[in-house]
Amino acid sequence: MVKNVTAPELKEWLDANQAILIDVREPAEYKAEHIPGAILLPLANISRDNLPPYAGEKLVFQCRSGKRGGMACEKITGIDAAADIYNLDGGIVAWTQAGYKVETSGKFFLPLDRQVQLTIGLSVLLSSFLAYAVHPAFLLVTGFFGLGLTFAGLTGFCGLALLMAKMPWNQDNAGVTTISCHTR
């Protein structure tokens, strides 16, 4: 079971050097806005080997709203059940709503989940129009996206999100500190 921590509790832990904060979003999301001191480790890259040393400290995972942070907690709990692991309840959204400082680039960034929603929505809309105006076979495209959404809902795995995360506009990590197997 994933343990949650509130923004005020996390702030106390960070001020007392009792926790390590790991941001599991993508590099462009992190660059656009992040909690000071958070270490970037995208969800797809999380493994025991990629974690910073955490002996005696709480590991707190954080994303935009809490979903990916919770997934990271489950992934690490399955690897190291003894670790003291938490998810920031409400993610960076809750952190900013509590009035705590974030570092920003000042540039607009569309979060990954909204990029996926926009891609699916436009694809279904366009293929529906093409099925009506050009040929009914374009309905196969809408079926493909419907199947993909159903699979993502049942399994929690979204291939389109992984693909979108690899797009160039989501890879701009100049000046961003990340942890990977190459830096250990």
N, C-alpha and C positions, 0 to 999 in steps of 0.2 A: 504494500500500500504506500502511495506517495504521501509524504509529509509536506504540508504547505507552510510557508512563512509569510507574514504580512510585511508590507513595505516598512512600517515603523520598527518592527522587530529586526528586519534585515539591516536597517540603518544603524541600529544599536550594535549589532554584531560586527558590521564593517568598521564602525568607529572604534570598537574594542579589539580589532584584528582577530576576531574569532571565526571568521568565515572567508571563504574564497568564492567570489561571484563569477560564474561562467555564463556568458551570453551565447545561446545556441542558435541565434539567427544567422542569416547569410552576411557575408562581408559588406555588401552595399547597405543593408539595413543597419548594421552596426555603425558604419561610417556616417550615415545620416543622423543617427541619434543613439547614444549609449550612456549607461550609467558609468560615472568615473570609476576607474579601477577594475571594471569588468574585463575578463579575459575572453576573447572571441574563440569559440570552438564550435563551428557549425554542427548541427545535429547529425548530419550524415557522416561526420568525421569522429564522432564520439566512440572512444574505446578506452579500456583501462590504461593502455600504453600512452594515450594522448592526454591524459589528465595531469594537471600540475601536482606536485607533491602536496598531500593534504593530511598528513599525520596529525591528529589532534584538533583539526579544524573542520568546521562544517563546510560541506560543498553545497552551494546554492546555484541552481540552474534557473536561467531567466530567458524569456523570449518576449514577444510583443504583448501577448495577453495571457499566457500561462499554459497553452496546449503543448507546444513543442518542449517547453521546460519540463512538463510532466512526463512527456515521452522520454526525455533524456534521463530523468530520475528512474523510470522503470528500467531503462536499458542498463544503467550503472548498477542499480540494485540487483539485477540479475547476474552481474559480474562480480560485485563485491558487496555482499549482504551486510557486512560489518560497518561499512562506511556510513557516516552521519550525513545523509543526503536530504535536501529540501528543494522545493519548487517555489519560486516567488509567485504567490497568489496574485493573479491579475497582471503579471509581467511588468514591463516598463510603463505600460499605461497606468497601472496602479501606483507605481513609483512617482510618476509625474503628477498624478492627481493628488498624491499626498504632499506635494510641494517640494520634493527633493530635486536636487540639481541633476541635470543631464548635460552631456556634451553633444553639440550638434554641428553639422557641417553647414547648416543654413540652406541646404539644397532640398528640394522636394524629392521624396522617394515613395514609390508605391510599394507597399509591403507584398511579399511573395504570395500570400494567400489571395490578395486582391488581384494580382497579376494573373493568377490561375483562373479566378472567377471571370475576369474580363476576357481572357482568351477563350474560355469555354462559351461564355455568353455570346460573343461576337461570332464564333464559329457556328454555333447552333442557329443563330439568327441568319447568317449568310447562307448556310446550307439549306435552311428552310425556304428562303427566298429563291435560291437556285432550283430547288425541287419543284417549286410552283412555276417558275418562269422558264426553266430550261429543260430539266429532265427529272422524273421522280427518283432516279437512282441516287440523287444527292441526299435523299432521306437516310441513306446508309451512314452518312457523316454524322447526322444527329443521333442515330442509333449508337454509333461508336462512342460519342461523348457521353451518352446516357449510360452505356455499359461501363465506361471508365469511372463515372461518378458513383455508380452503384458499387463497383469493386472497391473504390477508395473508401466509401462509407462502411463497407463490411469489414475491410482489413486494416484500415488506417494507412495504407500505402498509396501514395499518389505519384504515379510516374510522371505526370505532367509537371508537378511541383519540382521534382528532381531535375527534369529537363529545363524548366524555367530558371532554376537556381544556377545552372551552368551557362546561362546566356551572358554575353559580354557586359551588359549593363548591370548585372548582379555580381560581377567579378571584380569590380574596381575596389581593390583593397590597398591602394597606395597609402602608406602611413598607418595601416591597421596592424596591430599585433595579433597574430594568430598562433595557435598551438597545433602542431601537426607532428607526425612521426619524423618529419625531416628536421625538426628543431630540437629534438631530445637527444 
